[in-house]
């Protein structure tokens, strides 16, 4: 094979690949199982919203056409939900694509970014691929410390402050009363880029209304996803809310026709199904409470969550716990994957699945504890 050192961008040589883990087929083969349930990737285990599959089927006859680049229908639907202008909306094939586009938009080699120490790992990785220096800011009792984040941003004159709200992997949502002070505390040229992938799980009266910041021309870019509450992870659809002068620049960074027509149709159907969204949010909240009870039943300590997953402190080896549950067809995320040993992250699912998880968890914990007794 050829030697590509010195040819590829040097920043990439210092980074590790995003850890995807084993495939479902590999896990089945390893443990001799016919079925695997992923409680490790925070997918929507309740399935798509009512009407979404009908919208997808209706659009299939148009897959021979390129989607219309302005995405007018989709932008209008997003604007109607959030009270912004269609010209504040930029669609993309998933919010992960937008992370890269925003980094390319704002960062030059040597720029600084600030990132909470415990959050989604791609913020730091994507920034580093653009040659930025990543400044990690300690958490405050496993929650994002906005005051410390702003202070570090001022100290290093950061260009981006990455914020995940609610945060992954902790599940905690920020207090809306802290947000305005955080923005005011950032240096002039720093942009708060807020990933609200899990924002739809937060009750409307509790969420931070950052679309108002966008309309007011604040240095805020909001990223949203259809992969979580809306259940469209396989279609890869997301969008950004941002100040109008930035939209043209972001369009330059995105490839033409970058969102497929089926995803757009499904997204519009989701945005129109407002009553179903409220029902799904309540369903997830009930399942989340049930999951927390199952975790407490074995002596674990679930942390407060406003998402479709729960992070819990455990008194057994988190990696070993994950391995033993995988042998029974249940995949969870050990906290050691995040440098957070002694914790596990578990995705919420239907009541029957949460009951099954509780039964298997109690049995596995009994075995692990007896082995060290």
C-alpha positions in Angstrom: 0.0 0.0 0.0 1.1 3.6 -0.6 2.5 5.8 2.1 0.1 8.7 2.6 1.9 10.3 5.5 2.6 14.0 4.8 -0.1 14.0 2.1 -3.3 13.9 4.2 -4.1 16.8 6.4 -1.7 16.4 9.4 -4.4 17.2 12.0 -6.2 13.9 11.0 -3.1 11.8 11.9 -3.5 12.8 15.6 -7.2 11.8 15.8 -8.9 8.5 16.5 -11.9 7.2 14.5 -15.3 7.7 16.1 -16.0 4.5 18.0 -18.9 2.7 16.4 -18.4 -0.6 18.2 -19.4 -4.0 16.8 -22.2 -4.4 14.3 -25.5 -6.1 15.3 -24.5 -9.1 13.1 -21.2 -9.4 14.9 -22.8 -9.3 18.3 -25.3 -11.9 17.3 -22.5 -14.2 16.0 -20.4 -13.6 19.1 -23.1 -14.6 21.6 -25.1 -17.0 19.4 -28.2 -14.9 19.5 -31.1 -14.4 17.1 -32.2 -11.0 18.5 -30.3 -8.0 19.8 -32.0 -4.9 21.3 -29.9 -1.7 21.1 -30.3 0.3 24.3 -26.9 2.0 23.5 -27.5 4.4 20.6 -30.4 6.5 21.8 -32.6 5.7 18.8 -36.3 6.1 19.0 -37.5 2.6 20.0 -41.1 3.6 19.7 -40.9 3.9 15.9 -42.0 6.8 13.5 -44.8 9.1 14.3 -48.3 8.6 12.8 -48.5 9.7 9.2 -44.8 9.6 8.5 -44.8 6.2 6.7 -47.6 7.4 4.5 -45.7 10.5 3.6 -42.6 8.4 2.7 -44.6 6.0 0.5 -46.3 8.9 -1.3 -42.8 10.4 -2.1 -41.2 7.3 -3.4 -42.6 7.8 -6.9 -40.5 11.0 -7.0 -37.1 9.5 -6.2 -36.0 9.8 -9.8 -36.0 13.6 -9.4 -33.5 15.8 -7.6 -35.1 17.5 -4.6 -35.7 21.2 -5.2 -32.7 23.0 -3.7 -34.6 25.8 -1.9 -36.5 23.2 0.2 -39.3 25.7 0.5 -41.9 23.4 2.0 -39.6 22.1 4.7 -38.3 25.5 5.6 -41.8 26.8 5.9 -42.8 24.0 8.2 -39.8 24.5 10.5 -40.5 28.2 10.6 -44.1 27.7 11.6 -43.1 25.4 14.5 -40.4 27.7 15.9 -41.7 31.1 15.0 -38.7 32.0 12.9 -38.5 33.1 9.3 -37.9 30.4 6.6 -34.7 32.3 5.7 -33.4 31.4 9.1 -33.5 27.6 8.3 -30.8 25.5 6.6 -31.7 21.8 6.1 -29.0 19.1 6.0 -28.6 15.4 5.8 -28.5 15.1 9.6 -27.3 17.5 12.3 -23.9 15.8 12.2 -23.3 17.1 8.8 -24.1 20.6 10.1 -21.4 20.2 12.8 -18.8 19.9 10.1 -20.2 22.7 8.0 -20.4 25.1 11.0 -16.8 24.2 12.0 -15.7 25.0 8.4 -17.6 28.2 8.4 -16.1 29.6 11.6 -12.7 28.0 12.3 -9.2 28.6 11.0 -6.1 26.6 12.0 -5.0 27.8 15.4 -8.4 29.0 16.6 -9.6 28.0 20.0 -12.9 26.3 20.8 -14.3 25.5 24.3 -16.1 22.2 25.0 -17.5 20.8 28.2 -15.3 18.0 29.5 -18.2 15.4 29.4 -20.3 15.8 26.2 -20.7 14.5 22.7 -17.2 13.6 21.4 -17.6 14.8 17.8 -17.5 18.5 18.8 -13.9 18.2 19.8 -13.0 15.9 16.9 -14.6 18.0 14.2 -13.0 21.1 15.6 -9.6 19.4 15.6 -10.0 18.3 12.0 -10.2 22.1 11.1 -6.9 22.7 12.9 -8.5 24.3 16.0 -7.2 23.9 19.5 -9.8 22.3 21.8 -10.1 23.6 25.4 -12.0 21.2 27.6 -13.9 22.8 30.5 -14.6 20.8 33.7 -18.1 19.9 34.6 -19.9 21.0 37.7 -21.2 17.8 39.4 -21.7 16.2 36.0 -23.5 19.2 34.6 -22.3 21.7 32.1 -20.9 24.7 33.9 -21.9 27.6 31.6 -20.1 30.2 33.8 -16.8 28.3 33.5 -17.4 27.7 29.8 -17.8 31.5 29.2 -14.8 32.3 31.4 -12.5 29.9 29.5 -13.9 31.3 26.2 -12.9 34.8 27.2 -9.5 33.7 28.5 -8.5 31.9 25.2 -10.5 34.2 22.9 -12.5 31.2 21.6 -14.3 31.2 18.3 -16.8 28.5 19.2 -18.4 27.5 22.5 -20.0 24.1 21.9 -23.0 23.3 24.0 -25.2 20.2 24.0 -28.6 20.8 25.5 -29.9 18.5 26.8 -26.4 17.1 27.2 -25.2 13.7 26.0 -24.3 11.5 27.8 -25.6 13.0 31.0 -29.2 13.7 30.0 -29.4 17.0 31.9 -31.0 20.1 30.4 -29.6 23.6 31.1 -31.6 26.0 33.3 -33.1 28.6 30.9 -32.4 31.4 33.4 -28.6 30.8 33.0 -28.6 31.2 29.2 -28.7 35.0 28.7 -25.8 35.5 31.2 -23.8 32.9 29.4 -24.2 34.6 26.0 -23.4 38.0 27.5 -20.2 36.5 29.0 -18.8 35.2 25.7 -16.1 37.2 23.8 -17.3 39.3 20.9 -16.2 36.9 18.1 -17.3 33.7 19.8 -20.3 31.9 18.5 -22.4 29.6 20.8 -23.2 26.5 18.7 -26.0 24.6 20.4 -26.8 21.0 19.6 -30.5 20.5 20.5 -30.7 16.9 19.1 -32.5 15.9 22.3 -34.4 19.2 22.7 -37.7 17.8 21.6 -37.9 15.6 24.7 -37.9 18.7 27.0 -41.3 20.0 28.0 -42.1 23.2 26.1 -42.3 25.2 29.4 -38.9 24.1 30.5 -36.8 24.6 27.3 -34.5 27.5 26.5 -36.0 29.5 23.6 -32.9 30.0 21.5 -34.9 30.7 18.3 -35.4 34.2 19.9 -31.6 34.7 20.1 -31.4 33.8 16.4 -34.1 36.3 15.5 -32.4 38.9 17.6 -29.1 38.5 15.7 -27.2 37.1 18.6 -24.1 35.0 17.9 -26.0 31.7 18.3 -26.4 28.8 15.9 -28.9 26.1 16.8 -28.7 22.6 15.4 -31.7 20.2 15.5 -32.2 16.6 14.5 -35.0 14.3 13.4 -33.2 11.2 14.6 -34.4 11.2 18.2 -38.0 12.0 19.2 -39.1 12.0 15.5 -37.6 8.5 14.9 -36.0 9.3 11.5 -32.4 8.3 12.3 -32.1 6.1 9.2 -33.2 9.0 6.9 -30.5 11.4 8.2 -32.3 14.8 8.4 -31.5 17.9 10.5 -31.5 21.6 10.2 -29.8 24.7 11.6 -31.5 27.9 12.9 -29.2 30.8 12.4 -29.0 34.5 11.6 -29.9 35.3 7.9 -26.5 36.7 6.9 -24.9 33.4 7.7 -27.3 31.3 5.6 -25.6 32.0 2.3 -22.2 31.1 3.6 -23.5 27.8 5.0 -25.2 27.0 1.7 -21.8 27.4 0.0 -20.4 24.7 2.2 -23.2 22.2 1.6 -23.3 20.1 -1.5 -26.2 20.8 -3.9 -29.3 18.6 -3.3 -27.8 17.4 0.0 -31.2 16.4 1.5 -33.1 13.6 -0.1 -36.7 14.0 -1.1 -38.0 11.1 1.1 -36.4 12.6 4.2 -37.9 16.0 3.4 -41.4 14.5 3.1 -41.0 12.6 6.3 -39.7 15.7 8.1 -42.6 17.8 7.0 -45.0 15.1 8.2 -43.3 15.1 11.6 -43.5 18.8 11.9 -47.2 18.8 11.1 -48.0 16.1 13.7 -47.8 18.4 16.7 -50.3 16.5 18.9 -48.5 13.3 18.2 -45.2 14.9 19.2 -46.7 16.0 22.5 -48.0 12.4 23.0 -44.6 10.9 22.2 -42.8 13.2 24.6 -45.2 12.2 27.4 -44.8 8.5 26.4 -41.0 8.8 26.6 -41.1 10.6 29.9 -43.2 7.8 31.4 -40.9 5.1 30.1 -37.9 7.1 31.4 -39.4 7.1 34.9 -40.0 3.4 34.6 -36.4 2.8 33.5 -35.1 4.9 36.4 -37.2 2.7 38.8 -35.7 -0.4 37.3 -32.2 1.0 37.8 -33.0 1.9 41.4 -34.4 -1.6 42.1 -30.8 -2.9 41.9 -29.3 -0.1 43.9 -28.1 2.0 41.0 -28.4 5.8 41.1 -30.1 7.3 37.9 -29.3 10.9 37.2 -32.1 13.3 36.2 -32.7 13.2 32.5 -34.7 15.2 29.9 -33.9 12.9 27.1 -34.7 9.4 25.8 -31.9 7.8 27.9 -30.7 7.6 31.5 -27.2 7.8 32.8 -26.8 5.9 36.1 -24.1 5.5 38.7 -23.5 1.8 39.3 -21.7 -0.2 42.0 -20.4 -2.9 39.6 -17.9 -2.9 36.8 -19.7 -1.0 34.0 -17.9 -2.7 31.2 -18.5 -6.2 32.6 -22.1 -5.3 33.2 -22.4 -4.3 29.5 -20.8 -7.5 28.4 -23.1 -9.7 30.5 -26.2 -7.9 29.3 -25.0 -8.2 25.7 -24.8 -12.0 26.2 -28.6 -11.7 26.9 -29.3 -9.6 23.8 -29.4 -6.2 25.5 -26.8 -3.6 24.5 -26.1 -0.7 26.8 -23.3 1.9 26.9 -20.7 1.6 29.6 -19.6 4.9 31.0 -16.0 3.9 30.5 -16.5 4.7 26.8 -16.6 8.4 27.9 -13.9 8.1 30.6 -16.7 7.8 33.1 -16.1 4.5 34.8 -18.8 3.4 37.2 -21.7 4.6 35.1 -23.9 3.2 32.3 -26.1 4.9 29.8 -29.4 3.1 28.8 -31.9 4.1 26.1 -35.5 4.4 27.0 -38.0 2.0 25.2 -41.5 0.6 25.4 -42.8 -0.6 28.8 -42.5 -4.3 28.0 -38.8 -3.8 27.0 -38.1 -1.8 30.2 -39.6 -4.6 32.2 -37.4 -7.2 30.4 -34.4 -5.0 31.0 -35.1 -4.8 34.7 -35.4 -8.6 35.0 -32.2 -9.2 33.1 -30.4 -6.4 35.1 -31.4 -7.8 38.4 -30.2 -11.3 37.5 -26.9 -10.0 36.1 -26.2 -7.8 39.1 -26.9 -10.7 41.5 -24.3 -12.8 39.6 -21.7 -10.0 39.5 -22.0 -9.2 43.1 -21.9 -12.8 44.3 -18.7 -13.2 42.3 -16.9 -10.5 44.3 -18.5 -11.3 47.7 
